Amino acid sequence: MLNVALPKGRLGEKVYERMARAGYPCPEVLEESRRLTFENPETGVRYFWVKPSDVAIYVERGAADVGIAGKDILLEYSPQVYELLDLGMGKCRMCVAGRADFRDDTSRTLRVATKFPNIARAHYAACGREISIIKLNGSIEIAPLLGLSDVIVDIVETGKTLLENGLAPLTTIVPISARFIANTASYQFHSDEIRTMCERLENAL
Ligand code: PRP
């Protein structure tokens, strides 16, 4: 049995459909229920629904052999896992955003609100800009509106959330998409199964 961590939510459902097309169906996964684990002994897979930001932890610790995680999470937490495939799904970008008329006053420390402090720090370190991080857990777009921060570092997909809150993307830091990842030990012990899954996922567009 291969244990597969799926990210709960819209992306996870699309990812599951790709898994099903790749030859690993388990129809109960999509049933309305509170269950979090499902298995299909015929194809040798056991699925778990986990919070998207936790997929990499399950895989790194070996609770899941493989999983699908956003590149944002991999960049932020640098888990020790193998990144095997870019699924080309869940595409978005990590951006600096702020009021459209924002001008950086380099004489003072820039206040950056974000859920991704490591990505933000690395970006501004590369620019040589001094910042202070305000770590938030969601609804980041409010921070510049209320004067809590000068800018935000956050994910932009359609740009609708920024627009509806009077903000604009200022700089793209990195493009993001969903990645197929594997636990390093599982990749040694189940290399045939994991490589086959990876190839089939690649071909199941
Ligand atoms: C993400 C991100 C933005 C929004 C961007 O939020 O933090 O708020 O999606 O999408 P858009 O460009 O298509 O509008 P998420 O839904 O994960 O919620 P949260 O960060 O507020 O928890």
Boltz pocket constraint, residues with backbone or C-beta under 6 A from the ligand:
constraints:
  - pocket:
      binder: B
      contacts: [[A, 137], [A, 138], [A, 139], [A, 140], [A, 141], [A, 154], [A, 155], [A, 156], [A, 157], [A, 158], [A, 159], [A, 160], [A, 161], [A, 162]]
      max_distance: 6.0
